[in-house]
C-alpha cells in the first residue's frame, strides 16, 4: 500500500482573520483500489487558540481490478465540511510544542456509485493532552474517533487505521471500520532537550458493518523520539493483541516515522 498526504495553509489573508486550508490525500491499496481525497476550507481565526472552518470535500475511488463487486466499486463523493479546532501551545518546549489539541470535524453529503446516490455523514474527533509532572516526566493521552453513517458501505470508502499514529503493534492502515475509537497513552521521560523515551499502551474499539463484526484491540511497547535538524524522528517497538489473538512477542512491529514542518 502507498499513502501520499499534502496540505497547505494560508492564514490571515489580506491581514484578516480569514484563511485558506487545502489538502490532498492519495491512498493506494496494492492492486485493489486507489482513493483520492481533496479538501478546501475557508478558516476563521477566532483568537490565538480557536479556529472555525467550513469547506468542501471531493473523494474519487477506482477499482483497479475493474471487478466492481459489492464490496469494492468505483464511486465519487461530495461533502460539505465543518470544523472546530482548539490548540494550546507551549512554545518554550521544542520537543512538545503543543500541550492540548481538540479537533472536531463533521461532513454531510452523498456518494454516487453505479448511478445510485446514497446520503452519508461523517464525524471525526482528534484530541490529545500532555500532563507535565515535572521538567523530565510527563504523561501523554490521545483520543481519536471516527464514524461514517450510510445506508450501505463499500470497502474502499471505510476508515483505515492502525500503525504508529493509531494502534501501535499493528501494520499501517491494516484495520478497517466504519466506526472506531483509539486511546493512546504514553509515559514520557526526557533524557535531554532533544531526546525522550516512552512507554506504549493503546486500546481501540472498531465496528465494520460490511463484515458485520466488532473488534477490541490493544497495543503494548516502548519507543523513543529524537528531535533532529530534519524533524522529529520516532522509533516504536510494539505488539498488538485482539480478542482472537493472544499477546506474542514474535508478532511485534517496529514503527518508524520522521515528521518535518516547513
C-alpha positions, 0 to 999 in steps of 0.5 A: 500500500502507498499513502501520499498526504499534502496540505497547505495553509494560508492564514490571515489573508489580506491581514484578516482573520480569514484563511485558506486550508487545502489538502490532498490525500492519495491512498493506494491499496496494492492492486485493489483500489486507489482513493483520492481525497481533496479538501478546501476550507475557508478558516476563521481565526477566532483568537490565538487558540480557536479556529472555525472552518467550513469547506468542501470535500471531493473523494474519487475511488477506482477499482483497479481490478475493474471487478466492481463487486459489492464490496469494492466499486468505483464511486465519487463523493461530495461533502460539505465540511465543518470544523472546530479546532482548539490548540494550546501551545507551549512554545518554550518546549521544542520537543512538545510544542503543543500541550492540548489539541481538540479537533472536531470535524463533521461532513454531510453529503452523498456518494454516487456509485453505479448511478445510485446516490446514497446520503452519508455523514461523517464525524471525526474527533482528534484530541490529545493532552500532555500532563507535565509532572515535572521538567523530565516526566510527563504523561501523554493521552490521545483520543481519536474517533471516527464514524461514517453513517450510510445506508450501505458501505463499500470497502474502499470508502471505510476508515483505515487505521492502525500503525504508529499514529493509531494502534501501535503493534499493528501494520499501517492502515491494516484495520478497517471500520466504519466506526472506531475509537483509539486511546493512546497513552504514553509515559514520557521521560526526557533524557535531554532537550532533544531526546525522550523515551516512552512507554506504549499502551493503546486500546481501540474499539472498531465496528465494520458493518460490511463484515458485520463484526466488532473488534477490541484491540490493544497495543503494548511497547516502548519507543523513543523520539529524537528531535533532529535538524530534519524533524522529529524522528520516532522509533516504536517497538510494539505488539498488538493483541485482539480478542482472537489473538493472544499477546506474542512477542514474535508478532511485534512491529517496529514503527518508524516515522520522521515528521518535518514542518516547513 
